[in-house]
């Protein structure tokens, strides 16, 4: 009879992973490509360490991620599947904790509240998606909790620009602290070549380098760096019968909306055409933007699908009764009736996710262009693509102060592109066809 469960299936040998699990280094920084086996190796390493622990009768280990929901999704079911029944004394689903017959506890923890680490001694742990953990969590909450037992930690994930995870990586590879070391490998070491090639086609070059090659990309300069007027600007066709996408960003100076339609582009690709815009320079509000849409597009015969800032329910820019989304429905329903639809997420994607999605649409890693702009009908979209800058030294944040008139209409477009053509993992991606834009 096997002492382990079927979950311990064999893994493909890999020299850098072997170096990692045999290093014995106290703090291991492990940026590696998506789906490259880093989390699987980490789970197995920690569970083996917990099962072998004999020094402490009350040993504690943690499996952590940026939020509790993420941590539960990444670790909880696998933790229970890895542990054979003979070694489990108690399982607490509400607390996400397993206690072994030896007294050792394994906790699954969300670092949205990093103070959860405090008040207890920890023998070791894994932090996944470190780049998305609050920057102060490691020095202020986690590292001190490892001190009295000289606990160890693996800091694993995919890079996210050059933020605090990059600083950890630089420290690890500097080799001037024997307690720190760095380990990295690309997705291509594990994934089939055809899957890597597919990802390269679907992602812009910088995003591919970050997500699949584990590169700490320096996101500085132009936010929408693939955009080139000669490539992306052309006279586009408007079809009054096909669905129309209205993209909102709730702002006053200027008030904006981007108008898009999926179509066969002049370059022969099926893609997104920006066929119009609303741009009211001063003293605008949501009703004013909607009235301009009705004025310019009120005779549209097809579906009309609204995208935009999820925080519109906060009564921000409208300054009148009702949320921005209430106002949009009130202003547009009379014109478009049952042809009016809304695709608004519960929360906004991050700025970096939106920019990555737009850049991939502008130019994928294989050079395919799937987004074009009609410069005569949407000149401010062109200005945004050419002028929006990223913060120097940041992790992909937009510099809103460089030109306050910029970024709003490209933000509006980004909400739609990130919703319909996402480039990040985390579920089956919707497409323009499934969402009703074709």
C-alpha positions as CSV (number, residue, x, y, z in Angstrom):
1,X,0.0,0.0,0.0
2,X,1.4,3.4,-1.0
3,X,2.0,5.9,1.8
4,X,1.2,8.8,-0.6
5,X,-1.9,9.7,-2.6
6,X,-2.4,9.6,-6.4
7,X,-2.0,13.4,-6.4
8,X,1.8,12.8,-6.2
9,X,2.0,11.9,-9.9
10,X,5.5,12.1,-11.5
11,X,6.8,15.5,-12.8
12,X,9.0,16.2,-15.7
13,X,12.7,16.5,-14.6
14,X,14.0,20.0,-14.9
15,X,17.6,21.1,-13.8
16,X,16.7,24.5,-12.4
17,X,13.7,23.1,-10.5
18,X,16.1,20.4,-9.1
19,X,18.6,23.1,-8.1
20,X,15.7,24.9,-6.3
21,X,14.4,22.0,-4.3
22,X,17.9,20.9,-3.3
23,X,19.5,24.3,-2.6
24,X,18.6,24.5,1.1
25,X,18.6,28.3,0.8
26,X,16.5,30.1,3.4
27,X,14.8,32.6,1.1
28,X,14.3,31.6,-2.5
29,X,13.1,34.1,-5.1
30,X,11.5,32.2,-8.0
31,X,10.2,34.2,-10.9
32,X,9.2,31.7,-13.6
33,X,6.9,31.7,-16.7
34,X,3.2,31.0,-16.6
35,X,2.3,27.3,-16.4
36,X,5.9,26.3,-15.9
37,X,5.5,24.2,-12.8
38,X,6.7,26.7,-10.1
39,X,3.5,26.5,-8.0
40,X,3.3,22.7,-8.3
41,X,7.0,22.3,-7.1
42,X,6.3,24.7,-4.2
43,X,3.3,22.9,-3.0
44,X,5.1,19.6,-2.9
45,X,8.2,21.1,-1.3
46,X,6.2,22.6,1.6
47,X,4.0,19.6,2.2
48,X,7.0,17.3,2.3
49,X,8.7,19.7,4.8
50,X,5.6,19.7,7.0
51,X,5.2,15.9,6.9
52,X,8.9,15.5,7.9
53,X,9.0,18.2,10.6
54,X,10.0,16.8,14.0
55,X,11.8,19.6,15.8
56,X,8.6,21.4,17.0
57,X,5.5,19.9,18.4
58,X,3.5,23.0,17.2
59,X,5.2,23.6,13.9
60,X,3.3,25.9,11.4
61,X,3.7,26.3,7.7
62,X,1.8,28.6,5.3
63,X,0.7,28.7,1.7
64,X,-0.1,32.3,0.9
65,X,-1.3,34.4,-2.1
66,X,-2.3,38.1,-2.5
67,X,-5.9,37.5,-1.4
68,X,-7.7,34.8,0.6
69,X,-9.8,33.8,-2.4
70,X,-6.7,33.4,-4.5
71,X,-4.9,31.5,-1.8
72,X,-7.9,29.1,-1.4
73,X,-8.2,28.6,-5.2
74,X,-4.5,27.9,-5.6
75,X,-3.7,25.8,-2.6
76,X,-6.7,24.4,-0.6
77,X,-8.0,21.5,-2.6
78,X,-4.5,20.4,-3.6
79,X,-3.3,20.5,0.0
80,X,-6.1,18.1,1.0
81,X,-5.4,15.9,-2.1
82,X,-1.7,15.7,-1.4
83,X,-2.0,14.7,2.3
84,X,-2.8,10.9,2.9
85,X,-5.6,10.3,5.4
86,X,-3.3,8.5,7.9
87,X,-1.4,11.7,8.6
88,X,-4.3,14.1,8.9
89,X,-5.7,14.7,12.4
90,X,-8.0,17.7,11.7
91,X,-9.2,19.7,8.7
92,X,-10.9,23.0,9.2
93,X,-12.4,24.3,5.9
94,X,-13.6,27.5,7.5
95,X,-10.1,28.5,8.7
96,X,-8.3,26.8,5.7
97,X,-6.1,24.8,8.1
98,X,-5.0,21.2,8.3
99,X,-3.4,19.7,11.5
100,X,-1.3,16.6,11.1
101,X,-1.0,13.8,13.7
102,X,2.4,15.2,14.6
103,X,0.9,18.5,15.7
104,X,2.2,20.4,12.7
105,X,-0.3,22.8,11.1
106,X,-0.5,23.9,7.5
107,X,-2.4,27.2,6.9
108,X,-3.7,28.7,3.6
109,X,-3.5,32.5,4.0
110,X,-4.6,35.5,2.0
111,X,-2.2,38.5,2.3
112,X,-4.9,41.1,1.6
113,X,-4.7,41.3,5.4
114,X,-1.0,40.5,6.0
115,X,-1.4,41.0,9.7
116,X,-2.9,37.5,9.7
117,X,0.8,36.3,9.8
118,X,1.5,38.1,13.1
119,X,1.3,36.7,16.6
120,X,2.4,33.2,15.6
121,X,5.8,31.6,14.9
122,X,6.2,30.1,11.4
123,X,8.6,27.3,10.3
124,X,8.3,28.0,6.6
125,X,6.1,29.0,3.8
126,X,5.3,29.7,0.2
127,X,4.1,33.1,-1.2
128,X,2.6,32.8,-4.7
129,X,2.1,35.8,-7.0
130,X,4.5,37.9,-4.9
131,X,4.5,40.8,-7.3
132,X,0.8,41.4,-6.5
133,X,1.2,41.2,-2.7
134,X,1.2,44.5,-0.9
135,X,4.8,45.9,-0.9
136,X,5.0,46.3,2.9
137,X,3.7,42.8,3.7
138,X,7.1,41.0,3.5
139,X,9.3,43.4,5.6
140,X,6.5,44.4,8.0
141,X,4.5,41.3,8.6
142,X,5.9,38.1,7.1
143,X,9.7,38.3,7.6
144,X,9.5,39.2,11.3
145,X,7.1,36.2,11.9
146,X,9.8,33.9,10.5
147,X,12.6,35.1,12.8
148,X,12.3,33.2,16.1
149,X,12.3,29.8,14.4
150,X,14.6,30.9,11.5
151,X,11.8,30.0,9.1
152,X,12.3,29.7,5.4
153,X,10.2,31.1,2.5
154,X,9.9,30.7,-1.3
155,X,8.8,33.9,-3.0
156,X,7.3,32.7,-6.3
157,X,5.4,34.2,-9.2
158,X,5.5,36.0,-12.5
159,X,7.2,39.5,-12.7
160,X,5.0,42.5,-12.7
161,X,7.2,45.3,-14.1
162,X,10.0,46.4,-11.8
163,X,8.3,46.7,-8.4
164,X,9.1,45.2,-5.0
165,X,9.4,41.7,-6.5
166,X,12.1,43.0,-8.8
167,X,14.0,44.4,-5.7
168,X,13.8,40.9,-4.1
169,X,15.1,39.4,-7.3
170,X,18.0,41.8,-7.5
171,X,18.9,41.0,-3.9
172,X,18.7,37.3,-4.5
173,X,21.0,37.2,-7.6
174,X,23.5,39.6,-6.1
175,X,24.9,36.6,-4.2
176,X,26.1,38.8,-1.3
177,X,23.7,37.3,1.3
178,X,24.0,33.5,1.8
179,X,20.4,33.4,3.0
180,X,19.0,34.5,-0.4
181,X,19.2,32.9,-3.9
182,X,17.3,33.3,-7.2
183,X,15.9,30.7,-9.5
184,X,14.1,31.2,-12.9
185,X,13.1,29.4,-16.0
186,X,10.7,30.2,-19.0
187,X,7.4,28.5,-19.8
188,X,9.0,27.1,-22.9
189,X,11.0,24.6,-20.7
190,X,7.7,22.9,-19.7
191,X,4.9,23.8,-22.1
192,X,4.6,22.3,-25.6
193,X,6.2,24.5,-28.3
194,X,2.8,25.0,-30.1
195,X,1.3,26.4,-26.9
196,X,4.2,28.9,-26.5
197,X,3.9,29.9,-30.1
198,X,0.1,30.4,-29.6
199,X,0.8,32.6,-26.6
200,X,3.3,34.6,-28.6
201,X,0.6,35.3,-31.2
202,X,-1.9,36.3,-28.6
203,X,0.3,38.7,-26.5
204,X,2.2,41.9,-27.2
205,X,6.0,41.4,-27.1
206,X,6.5,43.0,-23.6
207,X,3.7,41.0,-22.1
208,X,4.9,37.8,-23.6
209,X,8.4,38.5,-22.2
210,X,7.0,39.1,-18.8
211,X,4.4,36.3,-18.6
212,X,6.1,33.5,-20.5
213,X,9.8,34.3,-20.2
214,X,9.7,35.6,-16.6
215,X,11.5,38.9,-17.6
216,X,11.3,41.9,-15.3
217,X,10.2,44.2,-18.1
218,X,10.9,47.9,-17.7
219,X,7.5,49.4,-18.5
220,X,8.5,53.0,-19.2
221,X,7.9,55.5,-21.9
222,X,4.8,55.3,-24.1
223,X,2.0,53.2,-22.6
224,X,0.8,52.1,-26.1
225,X,4.2,51.6,-27.6
226,X,3.1,49.3,-30.5
227,X,0.9,52.1,-32.0
228,X,2.2,53.7,-35.2
229,X,0.1,56.0,-37.3
230,X,1.2,54.4,-40.6
231,X,0.1,51.0,-39.4
232,X,-2.9,51.6,-37.2
233,X,-4.7,54.6,-38.8
234,X,-7.0,54.2,-41.8
235,X,-10.5,55.1,-43.1
236,X,-12.8,52.5,-41.5
237,X,-16.3,51.3,-42.5
238,X,-19.3,51.8,-40.2
239,X,-22.1,49.2,-40.6
240,X,-25.4,50.5,-39.1
241,X,-26.7,46.9,-38.7
242,X,-23.7,45.4,-36.8
243,X,-23.3,45.8,-33.0
244,X,-21.8,49.0,-31.7
245,X,-19.6,49.2,-28.6
246,X,-19.8,52.3,-26.5
247,X,-16.8,52.7,-24.2
248,X,-17.1,55.0,-21.2
249,X,-14.7,56.6,-18.8
250,X,-16.5,58.9,-16.3
251,X,-14.7,62.3,-16.3
252,X,-15.5,66.0,-16.5
253,X,-12.6,67.7,-18.2
254,X,-12.8,66.1,-20.8
255,X,-15.9,64.1,-21.1
256,X,-15.2,61.1,-23.3
257,X,-16.4,57.9,-25.0
258,X,-14.9,55.7,-27.6
259,X,-17.1,54.1,-30.3
260,X,-15.9,50.8,-31.6
261,X,-17.2,48.1,-34.0
262,X,-15.8,44.6,-34.8
263,X,-15.1,44.4,-38.5
264,X,-12.8,43.3,-41.3
265,X,-10.0,45.8,-41.1
266,X,-8.2,47.3,-44.1
267,X,-5.2,45.0,-43.4
268,X,-7.4,42.0,-44.0
269,X,-7.6,40.9,-40.3
270,X,-10.9,40.6,-38.3
271,X,-10.5,43.1,-35.5
272,X,-11.6,46.1,-33.6
273,X,-12.2,49.4,-35.4
274,X,-12.4,52.6,-33.5
275,X,-14.9,54.4,-35.8
276,X,-15.8,57.4,-33.6
277,X,-15.5,59.2,-30.3
278,X,-17.0,61.8,-28.0
279,X,-14.7,64.4,-26.6
280,X,-16.2,67.4,-24.7
281,X,-13.2,69.4,-23.5
282,X,-14.7,71.3,-20.5
283,X,-17.5,71.1,-17.9
284,X,-18.9,67.8,-19.2
285,X,-20.8,65.1,-17.4
286,X,-22.3,61.7,-18.2
287,X,-25.7,63.0,-19.6
288,X,-23.8,65.4,-21.9
289,X,-21.7,62.5,-23.3
290,X,-24.7,60.4,-23.8
291,X,-26.6,63.2,-25.6
292,X,-23.7,63.5,-28.0
293,X,-23.8,59.8,-28.6
294,X,-27.5,60.0,-29.4
295,X,-26.9,63.0,-31.7
296,X,-24.1,61.2,-33.7
297,X,-25.2,57.5,-33.5
298,X,-28.9,57.6,-32.6
299,X,-30.0,56.0,-35.9
300,X,-27.9,52.9,-35.3
301,X,-30.1,49.9,-36.1
302,X,-28.0,47.1,-34.4
303,X,-27.2,46.2,-30.9
304,X,-25.5,48.8,-28.7
305,X,-23.3,47.3,-25.9
306,X,-21.9,49.6,-23.2
307,X,-18.6,49.0,-21.5
308,X,-16.7,51.1,-19.0
309,X,-15.5,52.0,-15.5
310,X,-17.1,49.7,-12.9
311,X,-16.8,52.5,-10.3
312,X,-19.5,54.5,-12.1
313,X,-21.9,53.5,-9.4
314,X,-20.0,55.8,-7.0
315,X,-21.7,58.9,-8.3
316,X,-18.4,60.4,-9.2
317,X,-18.4,62.6,-12.3
318,X,-22.1,62.9,-12.9
319,X,-22.8,65.4,-10.0
320,X,-26.5,64.7,-10.5
321,X,-29.0,62.2,-9.1
322,X,-28.1,58.6,-9.8
323,X,-25.0,56.7,-10.6
324,X,-23.2,57.2,-14.0
325,X,-24.6,53.8,-15.2
326,X,-28.1,54.8,-14.1
327,X,-27.7,58.0,-16.1
328,X,-26.5,56.2,-19.2
329,X,-29.4,53.8,-19.1
330,X,-31.8,56.7,-18.6
331,X,-30.3,58.7,-21.5
332,X,-29.9,55.9,-24.0
333,X,-32.8,53.6,-23.4
334,X,-35.3,55.9,-25.1
335,X,-33.2,55.9,-28.3
336,X,-32.0,52.3,-28.4
337,X,-34.7,50.5,-26.4
338,X,-34.3,46.7,-26.2
339,X,-31.1,46.9,-28.4
340,X,-29.2,48.5,-25.4
341,X,-27.0,46.1,-23.4
342,X,-24.5,46.6,-20.6
343,X,-21.2,44.6,-19.9
344,X,-19.9,46.1,-16.7
345,X,-17.7,44.0,-14.4
346,X,-18.0,44.0,-10.6
347,X,-14.5,45.6,-10.3
348,X,-12.1,47.2,-12.7
349,X,-9.1,45.2,-14.1
350,X,-5.8,46.7,-13.1
351,X,-4.2,49.4,-15.3
352,X,-1.5,47.0,-16.4
353,X,-4.1,44.4,-17.5
354,X,-6.0,47.0,-19.6
355,X,-2.8,48.3,-21.2
356,X,-1.6,44.8,-22.0
357,X,-4.9,43.9,-23.6
358,X,-4.9,47.0,-25.8
359,X,-1.2,46.6,-26.8
360,X,-1.8,42.9,-27.7
361,X,-4.8,44.0,-29.9
362,X,-2.6,46.7,-31.4
363,X,0.2,44.3,-32.2
364,X,0.6,40.7,-31.1
365,X,4.0,39.0,-30.7
366,X,3.8,37.6,-34.2
367,X,3.1,41.1,-35.6
368,X,-0.6,40.7,-36.2
369,X,-2.6,44.0,-35.9
370,X,-6.2,43.6,-34.7
371,X,-7.0,47.2,-33.8
372,X,-7.2,50.2,-36.0
373,X,-8.4,53.8,-35.6
374,X,-10.2,56.1,-38.1
375,X,-8.2,59.3,-37.4
376,X,-10.8,61.6,-38.9
377,X,-13.5,60.3,-36.7
378,X,-11.5,59.5,-33.5
379,X,-8.5,61.9,-33.4
380,X,-8.3,62.0,-29.6
381,X,-7.9,58.2,-29.5
382,X,-4.9,58.7,-31.8
383,X,-3.6,61.4,-29.5
384,X,-3.9,59.1,-26.5
385,X,-2.2,56.2,-28.2
386,X,0.7,58.5,-29.2
387,X,0.9,60.5,-26.0
388,X,0.0,58.6,-22.9
389,X,3.1,57.9,-20.8
390,X,4.0,55.5,-18.0
391,X,5.4,56.6,-14.7
392,X,9.2,56.5,-14.6
393,X,10.4,53.8,-12.3
394,X,6.9,52.4,-11.8
395,X,5.4,49.0,-12.6
396,X,3.3,50.1,-15.6
397,X,1.2,52.8,-14.0
398,X,0.0,55.7,-16.2
399,X,1.4,59.1,-15.6
400,X,-1.8,61.1,-15.2
401,X,0.0,64.3,-14.4
402,X,2.0,64.5,-17.6
403,X,-1.0,65.7,-19.6
404,X,-4.3,65.8,-17.7
405,X,-6.3,65.8,-21.0
406,X,-4.8,62.4,-22.0
407,X,-5.5,58.8,-20.9
408,X,-9.3,59.1,-20.4
409,X,-10.5,57.9,-23.8
410,X,-7.8,55.2,-24.0
411,X,-8.9,54.1,-20.5
412,X,-12.5,53.9,-21.8
413,X,-11.4,51.7,-24.7
414,X,-9.2,49.6,-22.4
415,X,-12.2,48.6,-20.3
416,X,-13.9,47.1,-23.4
417,X,-10.8,45.4,-24.8
418,X,-9.8,43.9,-21.4
419,X,-13.4,42.5,-21.0
420,X,-13.8,41.1,-24.4
421,X,-10.2,40.2,-25.4
422,X,-8.3,39.5,-22.1
423,X,-4.7,38.3,-22.2
424,X,-4.3,37.1,-18.6
425,X,-5.1,33.8,-17.1
426,X,-7.9,33.2,-14.7
427,X,-10.8,31.6,-16.6
428,X,-12.0,31.0,-20.1
429,X,-11.7,34.3,-22.1
430,X,-14.9,35.7,-23.6
431,X,-14.7,36.9,-27.1
432,X,-16.4,39.5,-29.2
433,X,-18.6,36.7,-30.6
434,X,-19.8,35.3,-27.3
435,X,-20.4,38.8,-25.9
436,X,-22.5,39.8,-28.9
437,X,-20.2,42.2,-30.8
438,X,-20.4,40.3,-34.1
